[in-house]
Amino acid sequence: MSKVIGIDLGTTFSAIASLDDLGNPEVLSSLEDNRKITASAIYIDGKNVIVGDRALSYIKNEPNKVVLQTKREMENDVVYSVNDGKWVGDKDLVDSYTPAQVSSLILKKLKDYTTDVKQVVITVPAMFAEKARQATLDAAKLADLEVIELINEPTAAVLHYASLPGVEVGGRVMIFDLGGGTFDVTFAEVKNKKVDVLTSRGDKYLGGKDFDKEITKLIQKKYFEIHKVEIDIENNKEYIQKAEEIKKILSVKNKVSTNINGPKGPQQIEITQEEFEESIQTYIEKIKMLIEEAMEASGMNPSRINQTLLVGGSTRMPIITKVLTQMMGKPPVKGVNVDEAVVCGAAIYAGLKTEKETLSDQQQEALKEVNLTDVCNFYMGTLAYVTDNHTGRRVVANTIIIERDTKLPVSVTKRYTTIQEGQEELECNVTQSEGPEDNKEFVNIIHEEMLKLPKGRPANQPIDITYSYDESGKMHCMFTDVESGNSHEIELTPESTQTLDQLQKQVEEISIE
């Protein structure tokens, strides 16, 4: 019998979980070292690849061959160049890999932790745009995995919290998800095992890796103060790894002393928790701003929030508990493994979405009261001609079709008209934005194509545009000429110079350890 599988594909660490015979999520361990959490790192040596913690051991001597933080590149048109040792824009380079390919190798490794796995649920940050979600789906295809659905990470986490015996979670809750590369804050209503998401806000470029970089700057500063020589820390993976170790120690101690290798030789330096917390204040203020924005959007205030739930390894930093306690008037909920909450929630959601006949009676019983509703995390729209209120002239502007925080699933149809007599084609633009922008310069155009129209018609012919958004945050679009019935259905996929088949062939040639 195929297992019900959830996967957390993280910036720093990844994990895979299944439902046990009783319907409880169980994080699966590596067969090699019995670790439940796997480093999201790969070491590339020709056609041989090492995935996980062992890959990190090559950072000191062969840093170019070690790929880190792939998740941050999922929506970018880049490749990792082994020769350059970084992500670059030239996609025709030899010995280069797309973010989807690198992620697929991590997925293949996780897949080996169990047997009989084909269908999975994969988690993504709430603020992942459509292109990054599609790249994640592409990675799964390359790994020969069928994705039942994607689920937002904080949503998965609150499912786990709500299903845990001995952990009382209910009422209005805030899910604070601070991982290695991304930050999400989500507000939800929880009653028994029913989760109703209200809103999410976040920053896909704010996480533990940014805090690590601030520590590297402290290392650079302290070394310079002693030797008057600067250490080149830009994109230096060895120093970044050292910084991560320092950050972890500062999560349990007030200061740390460590040896640093620099141009003038090794030097012992000391970094205090106070120095570290001061260095990341800009990020802390951004986090506080996003919390306040999410609270306002959900109509909440601290007095109406029953609990704060923590997710992600970076929440272990003392400053996070301090800030959240100050803001919310009460400390966050403790007693849950913050590294495993997301992947456990993904396994639960996989159980909800899989066919019942594949589940045991005990698994069905465990899931029978679990229910989830999520929201659209972006404004989805299209470009159209509108009349400018100030000039009276017709201008191209962004028009909203689906509002942010709309409950999913949703389907919205809006009617537009052609603008010219004899118009023979229509631009089909799909836009995505974090705000209700009308200025076309401030939105992300995620699809552009043309719909052919019949010849010889007058202006102002009706055009219906339908956007349908499913529970997993995947959207389908239809542009229809009402009179003729001509339509254009859109499958949103990232632009690429290579087809998925070509990428697949390259991945299949790789041997994974």
Secondary structure, DSSP 8 states (H G I E B T S, - for coil): ----EEEEE-SSEEEEEEE-TTS-EEE---TTT--SSEES-EEEETTEEEESHHHHTTTTT-GGGEE--GGGGTTSS-EEETTTTEEES-TT-SSEE-HHHHHHHHHHHHHTTSSS--EEEEEE-TT--HHHHHHHHHHHHHTT-EEEEEEEHHHHHHHHHHH-TT----EEEEEEEE-SS-EEEEEEEEETTEEEEEEEEEETT-SHHHHHHHHHHHHHHHHHHHHS-----TT-HHHHHHHHHHHHHHTTSSEEEEEEEETTEEEEEEEEHHHHHHHTHHHHHHHHHHHHHHHHHHT--GGG--EEEEESGGGGSHHHHHHHHHHHSS----SS-TTTHHHHHHHHHHHHHS-GGGS-HHHHHHHTT-EEE-B--SEEEEEEEEE-TTT--EEEEEEEEE-TT-BSSEEEEEEEE--STT--EEEEEEEEESS----GGGSEEEEEEEEE--SS--S--EEEEEEEE-TTS-EEEEEEETTT--EEEE------SS-HHHHHHHHHT-EE-
